[in-house]
Amino acid sequence: MNALLDHIQNQQARAMHLEHILEAAQVLDNEGLAPAAISSLISTARDIAGELNAALDSVALPEG
């Protein structure tokens, strides 16, 4: 069960990073600043969302 809990904690940390990236993109967008940076943040957020989706798929969960 320890491997599963570690896996879940890792995914929770990734979700928190995703939230912070999206918050940064929102702040920049609201201020009308750095459109290239916003684009980069969105791309990074999409990558993390895809990784989270794959990691939380039932076939990707660790045994235990």
C-alpha distances in whole Angstrom, upper triangle without the diagonal:
4,5,5,6,9,10,11,12,14,16,17,19,20,21,23,25,26,27,29,31,32,33,35,36,37,39,41,42,43,45,47,46,44,44,43,40,39,39,37,34,34,34,31,29,29,28,25,25,25,22,20,21,20,16,16,17,15,16,15,11,9,8,4
4,5,5,6,9,10,11,12,14,15,17,18,20,21,23,24,26,27,29,30,32,33,35,36,38,39,41,42,44,45,44,43,42,41,38,37,38,35,33,33,32,29,28,29,27,24,24,24,21,19,21,20,16,16,18,16,17,15,12,9,9,7
4,6,5,6,9,10,11,12,14,15,17,18,20,21,23,24,26,27,29,30,32,33,35,36,38,39,41,42,44,42,41,40,39,36,35,35,33,31,31,30,27,26,26,24,21,22,21,18,17,18,17,13,13,15,14,14,12,9,6,7,6
4,5,5,6,9,10,11,12,14,15,16,18,20,21,23,25,26,27,29,30,32,33,35,36,37,39,41,42,41,39,39,38,35,34,34,32,29,29,28,26,24,24,23,20,20,20,17,15,16,15,11,11,13,11,12,10,7,6,7,6
4,5,5,6,9,10,10,12,14,15,17,19,20,21,23,24,26,27,29,30,31,33,35,36,37,39,41,40,38,38,37,34,33,33,31,29,29,28,25,24,24,23,20,20,20,18,15,17,17,13,12,15,14,16,13,10,9,11,9
4,5,5,6,9,10,11,12,14,15,17,18,20,21,23,24,26,27,29,30,32,33,35,36,38,39,38,36,36,35,32,31,32,29,27,27,27,23,22,23,21,18,19,19,16,14,17,16,12,13,15,15,16,13,11,9,11,11
4,5,5,6,9,10,11,12,14,16,17,19,20,21,23,24,26,27,29,31,32,33,35,37,38,36,35,34,33,30,29,29,27,25,25,24,21,20,20,18,15,16,16,13,11,13,12,8,9,12,12,13,10,7,7,10,11
4,5,5,6,9,10,10,12,14,15,16,19,20,21,23,25,26,27,29,30,31,33,35,36,35,34,33,33,30,28,29,27,24,24,24,21,19,20,18,15,15,16,13,10,12,13,9,8,12,12,14,11,9,10,12,12
4,5,5,6,9,10,11,13,14,15,17,19,20,21,23,25,26,27,29,30,31,33,35,34,33,32,32,29,28,28,26,23,23,23,20,19,20,19,15,16,17,14,12,15,15,12,11,15,16,17,14,12,13,15,15
4,5,5,6,9,10,11,12,14,16,17,19,20,21,23,24,26,27,29,30,32,33,32,30,30,29,26,25,26,23,21,21,21,17,16,17,16,12,13,15,11,10,13,13,10,11,14,15,17,13,12,12,15,16
4,5,5,6,9,10,10,12,14,15,16,18,20,21,22,24,26,27,28,30,31,30,29,28,28,25,23,24,22,19,19,19,16,14,15,13,10,10,12,9,6,9,10,7,8,11,13,15,12,11,13,16,17
4,5,5,6,9,10,11,13,14,15,17,19,20,21,23,25,26,27,29,30,29,28,28,28,25,23,24,22,19,19,20,17,14,16,15,12,12,14,12,9,12,14,11,10,14,16,18,15,14,15,18,18
4,5,5,6,9,10,11,12,14,15,17,19,20,21,23,24,26,27,29,27,26,27,26,23,22,23,20,17,18,18,15,14,16,15,11,12,15,12,10,14,15,12,13,17,19,20,17,16,17,20,20
4,5,5,6,9,10,11,12,14,15,17,18,20,21,22,24,26,27,26,24,24,23,20,19,19,17,14,15,15,12,10,12,11,7,9,11,9,7,11,12,10,11,15,17,19,16,15,17,20,21
4,5,5,6,9,10,11,12,14,15,16,18,20,21,22,24,26,25,24,23,23,20,18,19,18,14,14,15,12,10,12,12,8,8,11,10,7,10,13,11,11,15,17,19,17,16,18,22,23
4,5,5,6,9,10,11,12,14,15,17,19,20,21,23,24,23,23,23,23,19,18,19,18,14,15,16,13,11,14,14,10,11,14,13,11,14,17,15,15,18,21,23,20,19,21,24,25
4,5,5,6,9,10,11,12,14,15,17,18,20,21,23,21,20,20,20,16,15,17,15,11,13,14,10,9,12,12,9,10,13,12,11,14,16,15,16,19,22,24,20,20,22,25,26
4,5,5,6,9,10,11,12,14,16,16,18,20,21,20,19,18,18,15,14,14,13,10,10,11,8,6,9,9,7,7,11,11,10,12,15,14,15,18,21,23,20,20,22,26,27
4,5,5,6,9,10,10,12,14,15,16,18,20,19,19,19,19,16,14,16,15,11,11,14,11,8,11,13,10,10,14,14,12,15,18,17,17,20,23,25,23,22,25,28,29
4,5,5,6,9,10,11,12,14,15,17,18,17,17,17,18,14,13,15,14,10,11,14,11,9,13,14,12,13,16,16,15,18,20,19,20,23,26,28,25,25,27,30,31
4,5,5,6,9,10,11,12,14,16,16,15,14,14,14,11,9,11,10,6,8,10,8,7,10,11,10,11,14,15,14,17,19,19,20,23,26,27,25,25,27,31,32
4,5,5,6,9,10,10,12,14,15,15,14,14,14,12,9,11,11,7,7,10,9,7,10,12,11,11,14,16,15,17,20,20,20,23,26,28,25,26,28,32,33
4,5,5,6,9,10,10,12,14,14,14,14,16,13,10,13,13,10,11,14,13,10,14,16,14,14,18,19,18,20,23,23,23,26,29,31,28,28,31,34,35
4,5,5,6,9,10,11,12,11,11,12,13,10,8,11,11,8,10,13,12,11,14,16,15,16,19,20,19,22,24,24,25,28,31,32,30,30,32,36,37
4,6,5,6,9,10,10,10,9,9,10,8,5,8,9,6,7,11,11,10,12,15,14,15,18,19,19,21,24,24,25,27,31,32,30,30,33,36,38
4,5,5,6,9,10,10,11,11,13,11,8,11,13,10,10,14,14,12,15,17,17,17,20,21,21,22,25,26,26,28,32,33,31,32,34,38,39
4,5,5,6,9,9,10,11,14,11,9,13,14,11,13,16,16,15,18,20,19,20,23,24,23,25,28,28,29,31,35,36,34,34,37,40,41
4,6,5,6,5,7,8,10,8,7,11,12,10,12,15,15,15,17,20,19,20,23,24,24,26,29,29,30,32,36,37,35,36,38,41,42
4,5,5,6,8,7,11,10,7,10,12,11,11,15,16,15,17,20,20,20,23,25,24,26,29,29,30,32,35,37,35,36,38,42,43
4,6,8,11,11,14,13,11,14,16,14,15,18,19,18,20,23,22,22,25,27,27,28,31,32,32,34,37,39,37,38,40,44,45
4,5,9,10,14,13,11,15,16,15,16,19,20,19,22,24,24,25,28,29,29,31,33,34,34,37,40,42,39,40,43,46,47
4,7,8,11,11,10,13,15,15,15,18,19,19,21,24,24,25,27,29,29,30,33,34,35,37,40,42,40,41,43,47,48
4,6,9,8,8,11,13,13,14,17,18,18,20,22,23,24,26,28,28,30,32,33,34,36,40,41,39,40,42,46,47
4,5,5,6,9,10,11,12,14,15,16,18,20,21,22,24,26,27,28,30,31,33,35,38,39,37,38,40,44,45
4,5,5,6,9,10,10,12,14,15,17,19,20,21,23,24,25,27,29,30,31,33,37,38,35,37,39,43,45
4,5,5,6,9,10,11,12,14,15,17,19,20,21,23,24,26,27,29,30,32,36,36,34,36,38,42,43
4,5,5,6,9,10,10,12,14,15,16,18,20,21,22,24,26,27,28,30,34,35,32,33,35,39,41
4,5,5,6,9,10,10,12,14,15,16,18,20,21,22,24,25,27,29,32,33,31,32,34,38,40
4,5,5,6,9,10,11,13,14,15,17,19,20,21,23,24,26,27,31,32,29,31,34,37,39
4,5,5,6,9,10,11,12,14,15,17,18,20,21,23,24,26,30,30,28,29,31,35,37
4,5,5,6,9,10,11,12,14,15,16,18,20,21,22,24,28,29,26,27,30,33,35
4,5,5,6,9,10,10,12,14,15,16,18,20,21,23,26,27,25,27,29,33,35
4,5,5,6,9,10,11,13,14,15,17,18,20,21,25,26,23,25,28,31,34
4,5,5,6,9,10,11,12,14,15,16,18,20,24,24,22,23,25,29,31
4,5,5,6,9,10,10,12,14,15,16,18,22,23,21,22,24,28,30
4,5,5,6,9,10,10,12,14,15,17,20,21,19,21,24,27,29
4,5,5,6,9,10,11,12,14,16,19,20,17,19,21,25,27
4,5,5,6,8,10,10,12,14,18,18,16,17,19,23,25
4,5,5,6,9,10,11,12,16,17,15,16,19,23,25
4,5,5,6,9,10,11,15,15,13,15,18,22,24
4,5,5,6,9,10,13,14,11,13,15,19,21
4,5,5,6,9,12,13,11,12,14,18,20
4,6,5,6,10,11,10,11,15,18,20
4,6,5,9,9,7,10,13,16,19
4,6,8,9,6,7,10,13,16
4,6,8,7,7,10,13,15
4,5,5,7,11,13,15
4,5,5,9,10,13
4,6,8,10,13
4,6,9,12
4,7,9
4,6
4
